[in-house]
Amino acid sequence: MTTRAVALMLGCLVFVCCQRYQPAAPWSPPDDDAHDVDALDADARHTHDAHDDHAIDGGARSDAATNGDATADGDAANARRCVTHALPPEDLSATPTERGGVSVAYSGRAWGVAWTERVDGEDAVYFVSVGENGRRIDTPVRVTERGYRGRHPHVLWNGEQWMLFTSSSAARFDEIWLQRLDARGALVGRARRLTARDRHDRYPTVAPSPTGGWILAFSAEIEPRRHQVIALRLGAWGQQLSPPVELVERTTRITDVSIAPMREGLVVTWSTLRSSTFAIEGVRTDGNGQRITGAARVVTAPHGLVDQAPRAALVDTSRGVTLAWEQWTHGSSGTRLAHFTRRLSSDFEAVTLEDPQATLRAPALATLDDETIVLAVQRSAGELDQSVLIETRTLDDRALGARIRIRGHEGVAERPLVSVGRSAIAVVTRGPRGLALHRVPLVECPP
């Protein structure tokens, strides 16, 4: 073989070897590994994002419900939605108690409703999940165990499960308990006690914290003339993250504790009841539930119910908070509405809601979008003429669209609660057949 042929063969061999060897590309983990983070922290972030729009006293709104139908040009006026009519009611319970409390929240796909029933001589809390079509997904489930009295439920969605807070006890004192349920409303594990067994803890209410997790606020009766509002920071699944914080102490009974999230923290309000007047007070807290302002009295008004505090409702808005309350005026009960800044100061007079043929009472609120709220009130024109009026209003107190009326079974609907869903509002009312949910579709407001 000639020297030239040998050189040619060696050159071909080197070329083939170089083609077969290629440097490996830098290794990167598969996409699934990128999500392998602490489950609790990940859920806390997801929970906070899903609940920035949670509203108090049964009001809740979703990102999809907030300007979800905005036009391409971003015209806010075209994005505003109104109510038009209510669908026939879906019966939830035949025997709800008058004073046990009701709560409703929205998960993004369904509503969760909790209430108190009188069963075999004791108060028990029940829960049911209701689909977007306004129909029950499953049968109601008893949440509090037999032998335990349960009242004042407050329900919310943490991104994965329902979390139901109650004031429950089998002994002398009342404690705050937490029970988790899956998306269909089935119990997940057993209830967990969150507060001490040496006082009466009532009216639990929960809102997302700007720093992640939740802030739980409730009233505590330490002694007959020693009442407090206490805040407690919880993790995404209800685990306690910090010691309880006393927000205020009063010598009169404290009821109707409400909480609303804000960008800088939260607002906690409550009602105090005396023989002929009641007051609504509030404080601002940081994301850990620590008080950053002193208690401010925002409402002082007469009332005509010496054994029951007038009803009040609180929601967060883009400008601060909106408060509606029941007030005794000229011998009858009426409803007033006011908007407050984040410092709990009001720039203008409260609005009195009027109906020349009836009294308007038992207000409920929810936030529809940054500039619009949903207001529901009970219209009382006689013992057998009890209905619910619903309307959407701007923060400048301008009504959007028409006001609609809901009549339940036998034409009676009372004490509404509202929660905003993706394409409709859920209105929970009481009537002759018990508790019912009315689905109210949302449509684009007329120009």
Phi, psi and omega per residue, in radians:
M1 nan 2.365 -3.081
T2 -1.327 2.790 3.129
T3 -1.053 -0.635 3.136
R4 -1.141 -0.657 -3.132
A5 -1.205 -0.710 3.103
V6 -1.075 -0.748 -3.139
A7 -1.103 -0.666 3.140
L8 -1.152 -0.722 3.127
M9 -1.126 -0.733 3.114
L10 -1.108 -0.679 3.120
G11 -1.122 -0.682 3.114
C12 -1.148 -0.687 -3.139
L13 -1.117 -0.741 3.112
V14 -1.103 -0.701 -3.124
F15 -1.106 -0.748 -3.138
V16 -1.134 -0.758 3.135
C17 -1.090 -0.698 3.137
C18 -1.158 -0.609 3.137
Q19 -1.206 -0.612 -3.099
R20 -1.330 -0.421 -3.128
Y21 -1.722 2.165 3.069
Q22 -2.288 2.376 3.106
P23 -1.088 2.447 -3.138
A24 -1.220 2.458 3.069
A25 -1.239 2.620 3.119
P26 -0.975 2.361 -3.081
W27 -1.369 2.431 3.034
S28 -2.309 2.523 -3.110
P29 -1.195 2.699 3.049
P30 -1.104 2.823 -3.076
D31 -1.000 -0.625 -3.081
D32 -1.090 -0.573 -3.125
D33 -1.177 -0.438 -3.115
A34 -1.142 -0.343 -3.116
H35 -1.736 0.114 -3.091
D36 -1.444 1.255 -3.136
V37 -2.031 3.022 -3.140
D38 -1.000 2.188 -3.020
A39 -1.100 -0.690 -3.084
L40 -1.199 -0.760 3.131
D41 -1.141 -0.714 3.126
A42 -1.094 -0.722 3.141
D43 -1.190 -0.581 3.118
A44 -1.117 -0.733 3.121
R45 -1.146 -0.768 3.124
H46 -1.096 -0.701 -3.129
T47 -1.109 -0.782 -3.108
H48 -1.096 -0.767 3.134
D49 -1.100 -0.655 -3.085
A50 -1.309 -0.290 -3.013
H51 -2.135 0.266 3.040
D52 -1.023 -0.428 -3.057
D53 -1.772 0.284 -3.129
H54 -1.202 2.416 3.125
A55 -2.035 2.713 -2.994
I56 -1.561 2.858 3.141
D57 1.028 0.830 3.101
G58 1.485 -0.182 -3.133
G59 -1.505 2.327 3.058
A60 -2.553 2.557 3.114
R61 -2.311 2.673 -3.127
S62 -1.942 2.825 3.082
D63 -1.039 -0.630 3.126
A64 -1.180 -0.452 -3.127
A65 -1.480 -0.187 -3.093
T66 -1.669 1.797 -3.106
N67 0.920 0.590 -3.079
G68 -1.171 -0.376 -3.112
D69 -1.889 0.490 -3.107
A70 -1.099 2.526 3.127
T71 -1.337 2.908 -3.040
A72 -1.105 -0.555 -3.122
D73 -1.397 -0.041 3.055
G74 1.322 0.319 3.134
D75 -1.205 1.972 -3.075
A76 -1.097 -0.563 -3.112
A77 -1.132 -0.693 3.137
N78 -1.223 -0.423 -3.089
A79 -1.414 -0.272 -3.081
R80 -1.219 2.483 -3.065
R81 -2.095 2.662 -3.080
C82 -2.287 2.965 3.078
V83 -1.721 2.607 -3.113
T84 -2.168 -0.755 -3.090
H85 -2.800 2.928 3.101
A86 -2.028 2.431 3.085
L87 -1.377 2.854 3.123
P88 -0.977 2.551 -3.054
P89 -1.216 2.615 3.007
E90 -1.829 2.057 -3.115
D91 -1.225 2.319 3.135
L92 -1.912 -0.726 -3.093
S93 -2.652 2.517 3.138
A94 -1.662 -0.271 -3.020
T95 -2.367 0.912 3.069
P96 -1.268 2.562 3.103
T97 -1.424 2.764 -3.100
E98 -1.277 -0.622 -3.003
R99 -1.917 0.034 -3.036
G100 -1.325 -0.398 3.122
G101 1.661 2.655 3.108
V102 -2.377 2.591 3.115
S103 -2.501 2.545 3.121
V104 -2.485 2.467 3.116
A105 -2.553 2.894 -3.074
Y106 -2.110 2.407 -3.088
S107 -1.753 -0.141 -2.985
G108 1.853 -0.370 3.095
R109 -2.296 -0.350 -3.074
A110 -2.729 2.895 3.027
W111 -1.789 2.532 3.001
G112 -1.961 2.273 -3.104
V113 -2.153 2.301 3.090
A114 -2.221 2.528 -3.112
W115 -2.694 3.028 3.128
T116 -1.924 2.335 3.070
E117 -2.129 2.706 3.034
R118 -1.696 1.932 -3.063
V119 -2.222 2.107 3.113
D120 0.908 0.721 3.059
G121 1.445 0.074 3.113
E122 -2.343 2.638 3.104
D123 -1.374 2.320 -3.140
A124 -2.346 2.523 3.127
V125 -1.658 2.317 3.112
Y126 -2.082 2.767 -3.130
F127 -2.455 2.554 3.019
V128 -2.591 2.566 3.086
S129 -1.763 2.372 -3.077
V130 -2.135 2.252 -3.093
G131 -1.277 3.028 3.131
E132 -1.061 -0.413 3.137
N133 -1.422 0.013 3.126
G134 1.458 0.209 -3.131
R135 -1.978 2.558 -3.125
R136 -1.067 2.410 3.083
I137 -1.417 -0.605 -3.133
D138 -2.603 3.136 3.107
T139 -1.362 2.648 3.113
P140 -1.041 2.559 -3.138
V141 -2.091 2.423 3.069
R142 -1.345 2.260 -3.069
V143 -1.678 -0.879 3.139
T144 -1.346 2.484 -3.080
E145 -1.280 2.751 3.081
R146 -1.135 2.440 -3.040
G147 1.595 -0.159 3.090
Y148 -1.947 2.242 3.002
R149 -1.421 2.501 -3.125
G150 -2.396 2.333 -3.138
R151 -2.558 3.046 3.010
H152 0.907 0.974 3.133
P153 -1.226 2.589 3.000
H154 -2.427 2.096 -3.045
V155 -1.987 2.552 3.055
L156 -2.628 2.905 3.127
W157 -1.956 2.208 -3.075
N158 -1.721 0.246 -3.133
G159 1.766 -0.411 -3.141
E160 -2.253 -0.629 -3.058
Q161 -2.502 2.857 2.972
W162 -1.386 2.451 3.039
M163 -2.092 2.107 -3.044
L164 -2.057 2.029 3.120
F165 -1.731 2.398 3.124
T166 -2.419 2.800 2.945
S167 -1.745 1.891 -2.980
S168 -2.392 2.747 3.083
S169 -2.986 2.680 3.001
A170 -1.910 -0.036 -3.068
A171 -2.183 -2.584 -3.019
R172 -1.302 -0.681 -3.020
F173 -1.725 2.826 3.106
D174 -1.862 2.366 3.088
E175 -2.153 2.843 3.059
I176 -1.594 2.199 -3.136
W177 -2.071 2.695 3.107
L178 -2.186 2.229 3.053
Q179 -2.156 2.279 3.083
R180 -1.681 2.560 3.109
L181 -2.378 2.636 3.117
D182 -1.391 -3.102 -3.020
A183 -1.081 -0.507 -3.139
R184 -1.523 -0.146 3.112
G185 1.772 0.220 3.095
A186 -1.484 2.483 -3.124
L187 -1.101 2.452 3.074
V188 -2.043 1.807 -3.105
G189 1.242 -2.903 3.124
R190 -1.795 2.804 3.131
A191 -1.160 2.642 3.135
R192 -2.118 2.314 3.135
R193 -1.402 2.355 -3.081
L194 -1.892 -0.357 -3.050
T195 -2.206 3.000 -3.007
A196 -1.291 2.877 -3.114
R197 -1.850 0.739 -3.098
D198 -2.297 0.337 -3.128
R199 -2.865 3.114 3.084
H200 -1.771 1.869 3.106
D201 -1.764 2.161 -3.035
R202 -2.439 2.988 3.053
Y203 0.950 0.950 3.085
P204 -1.183 2.459 3.069
T205 -2.541 2.510 -2.973
V206 -2.364 2.501 3.065
A207 -2.529 2.707 3.131
P208 -1.192 2.485 3.096
S209 -1.570 2.499 3.089
P210 -1.090 -0.350 -3.140
T211 -1.701 0.153 -3.140
G212 1.775 2.648 -3.097
G213 1.356 -2.651 -3.023
W214 -2.374 2.739 2.953
I215 -2.016 2.118 3.069
L216 -1.728 2.249 3.055
A217 -2.167 2.529 -3.123
F218 -2.764 2.865 3.069
S219 -1.661 2.545 -3.123
A220 -2.301 2.158 3.049
E221 -1.661 1.819 -3.111
I222 -1.367 -0.821 3.091
E223 -2.478 2.967 -3.100
P224 -0.940 -0.565 3.139
R225 -2.086 0.538 3.098
R226 -2.427 1.831 -3.063
H227 -2.164 2.462 -3.117
Q228 -2.299 2.750 2.878
V229 -1.908 2.200 -3.031
I230 -2.109 2.457 3.087
A231 -2.027 2.586 -3.096
L232 -2.506 2.222 3.119
R233 -1.548 2.300 -3.103
L234 -2.134 2.690 3.033
G235 -1.386 -3.069 -3.057
A236 -1.040 -0.556 -3.106
W237 -1.860 0.272 3.050
G238 1.622 0.110 3.102
Q239 -1.313 2.467 -3.084
Q240 -1.273 2.251 -3.104
L241 -1.873 -0.273 -3.107
S242 -2.686 2.801 3.115
P243 -1.139 2.731 3.085
P244 -1.053 2.565 -3.135
V245 -2.093 2.184 3.071
E246 -1.405 2.108 -3.132
L247 -1.585 -0.605 -3.131
V248 -2.844 2.745 3.029
E249 -2.322 2.385 -3.121
R250 -2.360 2.821 3.091
T251 -1.636 -0.163 3.132
T252 -1.856 2.811 -3.087
R253 -1.093 2.400 -3.135
I254 -1.920 2.239 3.134
T255 -2.336 3.088 2.985
D256 0.871 0.928 3.075
V257 -1.258 2.303 3.128
S258 -2.331 2.707 -3.130
I259 -2.491 2.466 -3.133
A260 -2.389 2.346 3.114
P261 -1.379 2.633 3.024
M262 -2.387 3.001 -3.108
R263 -1.108 -0.643 -3.087
E264 -1.622 -0.207 -3.072
G265 2.965 -2.361 -3.117
L266 -2.483 2.808 3.011
V267 -2.050 2.260 3.084
V268 -2.020 2.223 3.096
T269 -2.151 2.792 3.103
W270 -2.721 2.894 3.102
S271 -1.982 2.459 2.998
T272 -2.040 2.459 -2.976
L273 -2.094 2.231 3.017
R274 -2.041 -3.007 -3.023
S275 -1.129 -0.626 -3.081
S276 -2.301 -0.099 -3.136
T277 -2.346 2.795 2.983
F278 -2.361 2.747 3.139
A279 -2.287 2.562 2.990
I280 -1.938 2.139 -3.125
E281 -2.096 2.867 -3.137
G282 -2.755 2.784 3.036
V283 -2.374 2.775 2.989
R284 -1.789 2.464 3.112
T285 -2.215 2.844 3.013
D286 -1.504 -3.019 -3.088
G287 -1.199 -0.197 3.096
N288 -1.719 0.036 -3.111
G289 1.503 0.070 3.113
Q290 -1.364 2.346 -3.109
R291 -1.195 2.331 3.103
I292 -2.035 -0.088 3.022
T293 -2.427 2.791 3.021
G294 -1.281 2.882 3.127
A295 -1.173 2.323 3.131
A296 -2.060 2.333 3.078
R297 -1.526 2.041 -3.072
V298 -1.788 -0.373 3.131
V299 -2.493 2.352 2.925
T300 -2.330 2.165 -3.022
A301 -2.637 2.702 3.038
P302 -1.324 2.790 3.047
H303 -2.561 2.852 -3.083
G304 -2.017 0.165 -3.127
L305 -1.997 1.748 -3.022
V306 -1.308 -0.307 -3.088
D307 -1.861 0.036 -3.086
Q308 -2.620 2.299 -3.138
A309 -1.221 2.447 3.048
P310 -1.047 2.632 -3.056
R311 -1.408 2.484 3.085
A312 -2.352 2.717 -3.141
A313 -2.411 2.537 -3.064
L314 -2.374 2.361 3.013
V315 -2.434 2.709 3.064
D316 -1.550 2.552 3.104
T317 -2.348 3.086 -3.136
S318 -1.176 -0.352 -3.102
R319 -1.779 -0.225 -3.090
G320 2.737 -2.033 3.088
V321 -2.392 2.684 3.050
T322 -2.051 2.366 -3.080
L323 -2.191 2.342 3.032
A324 -2.187 2.459 -3.102
W325 -2.589 2.766 3.132
E326 -1.616 2.290 -3.047
Q327 -2.357 2.390 3.141
W328 -1.495 2.039 -3.074
T329 -2.430 2.256 3.083
H330 0.932 0.730 3.051
G331 1.434 0.067 3.110
S332 -2.494 2.852 -3.094
S333 -1.569 2.407 3.108
G334 -2.382 3.101 -3.111
T335 -2.145 2.398 3.078
R336 -2.139 2.665 -3.069
L337 -2.340 2.340 3.133
A338 -2.561 2.595 3.094
H339 -1.896 2.378 -3.110
F340 -2.161 2.617 3.073
T341 -1.316 3.090 3.124
R342 -1.174 -0.226 3.071
R343 -1.703 0.226 3.115
L344 1.083 0.581 3.027
S345 -1.956 2.549 -3.121
S346 -1.894 2.341 -3.107
D347 -1.581 -0.129 -3.110
F348 -2.710 2.976 -3.079
E349 -1.168 2.602 3.056
A350 -1.184 2.612 -3.141
V351 -1.642 2.312 3.050
T352 -1.668 2.154 3.118
L353 -1.469 2.268 -2.985
E354 -2.225 2.593 2.975
D355 -2.507 2.069 -3.036
P356 -1.102 -0.404 -3.110
Q357 -1.813 0.045 -3.048
A358 -2.762 2.954 3.008
T359 -1.780 2.550 -3.134
L360 -1.958 2.155 -3.055
R361 -2.522 3.129 3.079
A362 0.915 1.049 -3.082
P363 -1.250 2.667 3.017
A364 -2.400 2.545 -3.077
L365 -2.296 2.670 2.946
A366 -2.645 2.716 3.128
T367 -1.692 2.206 -3.137
L368 -1.612 -0.798 2.999
D369 -2.685 -2.992 -3.005
D370 -1.067 -0.417 -3.060
E371 -2.133 0.150 -3.043
T372 -2.374 2.408 3.062
I373 -2.113 2.789 3.018
V374 -1.875 2.255 -3.139
L375 -2.102 2.282 3.042
A376 -2.228 2.405 3.113
V377 -2.408 2.685 3.038
Q378 -1.494 2.225 3.111
R379 -1.767 2.059 -3.097
S380 -1.979 1.962 3.122
A381 -2.092 0.225 -3.109
G382 2.694 2.911 -3.067
E383 -1.024 -0.633 -3.121
L384 -1.826 0.126 3.127
D385 -2.060 1.330 -3.138
Q386 -2.094 2.024 -3.133
S387 -2.359 3.086 -3.138
V388 -2.126 2.274 3.077
L389 -1.801 2.401 -3.128
I390 -2.288 2.411 3.067
E391 -2.670 2.799 3.003
T392 -1.840 2.473 -3.068
R393 -2.399 2.568 3.026
T394 -1.411 2.921 3.098
L395 -1.248 -0.141 3.023
D396 -1.650 0.258 3.084
D397 1.097 0.705 3.042
R398 -1.940 2.226 3.136
A399 -1.269 2.428 3.092
L400 -1.908 2.151 3.136
G401 1.230 -2.874 -3.070
A402 -1.601 2.692 2.991
R403 -1.511 2.278 -3.122
I404 -1.919 2.767 -3.137
R405 -2.054 2.385 3.092
I406 -1.914 2.210 3.024
R407 -2.041 2.254 3.141
G408 -1.514 -2.745 3.096
H409 -1.054 2.406 -3.112
E410 1.031 0.417 3.066
G411 1.318 0.270 -3.066
V412 -2.104 2.232 3.022
A413 -2.487 2.283 -3.049
E414 -2.376 2.828 2.982
R415 0.778 1.245 -3.049
P416 -1.330 2.719 2.864
L417 -2.268 2.566 -3.095
V418 -2.257 2.573 3.075
S419 -2.561 2.279 -3.061
V420 -1.582 2.246 3.068
G421 -1.868 -2.891 -3.078
R422 -1.163 -0.768 -3.064
S423 -2.285 0.122 -3.098
A424 -2.747 2.934 3.059
I425 -1.950 2.379 3.018
A426 -1.673 2.223 3.109
V427 -2.071 2.018 3.130
V428 -1.723 2.238 -3.100
T429 -2.327 2.865 3.006
R430 -1.834 2.637 3.126
G431 -2.805 -2.988 -3.103
P432 -1.044 -0.501 3.138
R433 -1.702 0.164 3.109
G434 1.861 -2.453 -3.048
L435 -1.645 2.402 -3.129
A436 -2.462 2.701 3.071
L437 -2.037 2.289 3.109
H438 -1.946 2.216 3.065
R439 -1.579 2.197 -3.123
V440 -2.047 1.836 -3.115
P441 -1.099 2.612 3.074
L442 -1.813 2.368 3.119
V443 -2.295 2.867 3.089
E444 -1.140 2.308 -3.113
C445 -1.124 2.512 3.073
P446 -1.164 2.639 -3.128
P447 -1.153 nan nan
